[in-house]
């Protein structure tokens, strides 16, 4: 399939128009072959301020529009996503390195997120009740104002849709800062939103790096910030944003444990674990990173190796994001080997013919890992799984609970009792039973525990309504003849 090979240089999108100042720029490099496909501006705090001014002005009219009218934009926008799905998928593939199928699935998830957003009028209907004779109480959900969303490199199309549809349908206006590594998808999102009829200034894009992130956290006219990225940066963003009295939810990294029992279905378990660790080249916070094998699971491990050998870099396995990422991932494998772990499938030094400049790491399975090794504790973010051996379920759960992270955990078993035990005791926000990637579907929200998430609530699903709105309570009395008591 022919890829998007080159794009015009990326520009900021402010008040419905693309424009840049005299900023410095970075090359946008396709990890598929190492070629430069665009340039992205390193915007300044002044650029961010211009976008906030635009969003603040647009908020006046947008927030006063009824939610029934606001969702009409996203009905049209959803259709445009479907109409342009091939182009959008190729953009994701070009800038991120996913396979075409993975890129298309990402866009399809964005469509699903829009479908939830257009259902919000039915979900957030105002409540009203006569609380005393002649006295009514009413609650309404009101938008916060200008909000900001900082998105990562691993899902250039889907993660922006975690925030855009819900936040905007609920009446907010937004400034988005996409990863400077993958800015092309958000540019196209901005164009399609405008085509769908979104008023100018409601959605703005400011590209850049650290300076823009800091400016977002500090800006007095931004009411809420969502962030998705590494735990290290999530902590910084959360502390800085909340120190200026903003709402913030910051999603960080993960070290997801899959507990595998001997009674697990052999083929289903092997294929699910391998798909979880290698999908999107392992560059997703829901990827399997550690398999905790309970007792005699060698037949399952052997089948996992067979399944993983069917995965071919450049064919059904995409790239990692950069040369630095490839080096870091392979460094973790080196460390595990030096520490005494056994590399039973080695994806180091992988190249793809005709794409020698690309950043490929083959599927890697490391056995006899101990909990103190770096591959057992730290987020690798590549197609690598470490296997830790445990004597029983209690020890397996203790290993899972020993992680600082808490995004996801899963158990593979045919025992309802053991599954229930893991469901209840695993310290993670999203749990799977015989499912390697337990991502909740809408309207259920996405979000982890511990050092995988900072802040209250989530930015997707029903939980996001609390984050993106505030409640106004009104009490009315129009009948002076009504009975008077302590409630009225």
ABEGO torsion letter per residue (X at the ends): XBBBABBBBBBBBBGGBBBBBABBBBBBBBAAAGBBABBBBBBBAAAAAAAAAAAAAAAAAAAABBAAAAAAAAAAAAAAAAAAAAAAAAAAAAAAGBBAAAAAAAAAAAAAAAAAAAAAAAAABBBBBBABBGBBBBBBBBBAEBBBBBBBAABAAAAAAAAAAAAAAAGBBBBBBBBAABAAAAAAAAAAAAAAGBBBGABBBBBEBAAAAAAAAABAABABBBBBEBAAAAAAAAAAAAAAGBBBBBBBBBBBBBBBBAABBAAAAAAAAAAAAABGGGBBAABBABBBBBEBAAAAAAAAAAAAAABBBGBABBBBABAAAAAAAAAAAAAAAAAGBBBABBABGBBBBGAAABBBBBBBBBBGBBAABAAAABBAGBBBBBBBBBABAAAAAAAAAABABAABBBBBBABAAAAAAAAAABBBABBBBGBABBBBBOABBBEBBEAABBEBEBABEAAAAAAABBBBBBBBBABAABBBBAAX
